[in-house]
Amino acid sequence: MNLRRQVKTDKSIVERVESDRYKSDGDLINDEFLVDKFLERLDNLSSLNEKKLLLTKEINVLFEEKFLSVDEFYQLKCTSYVPQLEYQHKKQIFIQSWVQRNNLGNKPDLEQALAIGTVNSHVQVIARAGSGKTSTLVNRAIFLQKHCGVNPSEILLLVFNRKAAQEITDRLKKYLPNDMPHVMTFHALAYAIVHPTEKLLFNAPNGGQDQSRALQSVIDDYLRDPNYYEEIKTLMMKRFREDWSKIIHQGFDKSPEEVIKFRRSLTEMGIDGKYYKSYGEKVIADFLFEHNIQFAYERHVWWDGMNYHPDFTIFSNTSEKKGVVIEYFGMKGDPDYDEMSAKKRRFWQDNFEWDFVELDPQILREEGRESFDNFLKSTLQEIMRVEFNRLSDEQIWLKIKDRAIDRFTKAVVSLMQRSRKLCLTPDQLSQKIDNHQLNDSEIGEIEWRFLNLGQDFYKSYLERLEETGEEDFDGLMQRASQTLNDGVTQFKRKLGSGDLKSLKYIMIDEYQDFSLLFYNLVQAIRNQNNEALFFCVGDDWQAINGFAGSDLHYYENFLQIFNPSQKLNIPTNYRSRTKIVEIGNKLMEGKGIAAKASTEVQGIVDIVNLAKFKLSTIEQTEYKNDSFTPAILRLLRNEK
């Protein structure tokens, strides 16, 4: 673009050439004349300093009034008079001043300011730990909207989890309460594009584990297949022995009907998979569970200065301060025990909010389990005035089929998620496994067994999704990419709708966690909107999600993927003290730009040789093969 054309769109370049340019509306001098006037004056200046002064003055005007145009003006006319580093420094100082004038919090450092103010190209920001990347993202969005005049509907911030999305949203609301840019996770964007009708399976960080449970049900189906039973057993005995023991002990290798029958036959484990102190208590727990009666086992009750645990408590529907208490006096005949039992009877008889049921082991011993169950049923029905019916075996199975998510399932989930993020079909996964080089050691054999089972689990998992009409987030992402490639660019959310074609700025957090799945979605956006500029922040030193499918290829080849683009650094760590930063730099030496400490305070670093660390007996019981956690806890205790 030539200078005349640029100046026609940005009148500020010429509107200050002479004081007489401020005319009434009818007397405004036309753009062509103003451009010529500016160029003539610039050419007539004899010294470089005068030309630099004029251009610097105009740069400062553009910083304030036409920031999105200042880079192009500098490249077109100023490079011969204002050095690049000087121009860059002026921009950094302006950004710092702007952030302070608008009360956006702490003044950004020079590197952060440069990242905020680089707005005319794709940008990759290498942001070391504690360097303020979130505040940089937020300040950049605010700057684009409030200073550069970018419409909030033209800005999108993408993150990888809800917590990060909420943090950014909360910060932006403080300064842009009425008109915010789009902020969402990649999965939320995919959902807003596709609007799936299927149930979505996913593992919440501190909640449900629907995806793991779905895959675990696939594994359990294979366990009941004689053709796979021995293969799974061999693998788990070699690497997941404890998990295998739990599966066998709880009967999950059996059919649903066999599991219920097996658990009824056990002496201490109830049908619900929990342990009880005696066979009599286990029978009571089974009865309550099979009749869908909610209960608490050995809850805490404060009684006469001591913590007392009645065997079973059935709370009232209206209050937790009344209901039914069941005691199984299984050691009847022991003098001390009988004396304590008499005290318990009196305690509950004096407590009018509670009905007390005493069960005698003699009925169970002499008349059997069925008579014992009938006695308990009639007693409870009389007290609670409700008729209880036993659940069907199918209903009981639905209540007990979910077992704890064990290490083996987590390993299979990891393989499945990685395969999904690589967009692999079952055949493609099988091909990768066939091409994978294994060593001849025992570890190589275990890996071979795991991968061969894993490919079958993966195929069955995908078939299950299709059969049940369910979907997972990875599948949703793939569908979103296809929808975009088909030309559908609108997204609709309760928090606001938009059109990806209208976006001008897209900012991505934690870019080091990119995978093929996310890359395909971004490329689909770019296929429909090649004008949008990407600003991707990440830290390859924090790339810890390779097991889940993330790939540093996209981080390391940013300049080729987004071309033309710039790479910037914000290396100063404001979170850690000097010694911590130095240790991190030494650990990652030769792997990119080093971090810088923001403080001269040294801090304390304790070095532990885990190879020599010995777990105490208590630590062995609590942490088993994990030596890292107790080592850290000991260090923390020593600091106190």
NORFEN-V430573 format. One record per helix or strand. SS is the DSSP state (helix for helix, strand for strand). FROM is the first residue (numbers start at 1). LEN is the number of residues. If there is no record, write none. Layout:
# NORFEN-V430573
ss: (SS:SS)
from: (FROM:FROM)
len: (LEN:LEN)
This chain:
# NORFEN-V430573
ss: (helix:helix:helix:helix:helix:helix:helix:helix:helix:strand:helix:helix:strand:helix:strand:helix:strand:strand:strand:helix:helix:helix:helix:strand:strand:helix:strand:strand:strand:strand:strand:helix:strand:helix:helix:helix:helix:helix:helix:strand:helix:strand:strand:helix:strand:helix:helix:strand:helix:helix:helix:helix:strand:strand:helix:strand:helix:helix:helix)
from: (3:11:19:25:31:48:67:84:110:122:133:152:155:162:182:186:199:203:209:210:226:241:256:269:275:279:296:301:306:312:323:335:354:361:369:393:407:426:442:470:473:490:498:500:505:511:516:533:540:546:553:558:565:572:578:596:610:617:628)
len: (7:3:3:3:14:18:12:18:8:6:14:3:5:14:4:9:3:1:1:14:14:10:10:1:1:12:2:3:3:4:7:15:7:7:16:8:15:10:27:3:13:2:2:3:4:3:13:6:3:3:4:4:6:2:10:2:3:7:12)
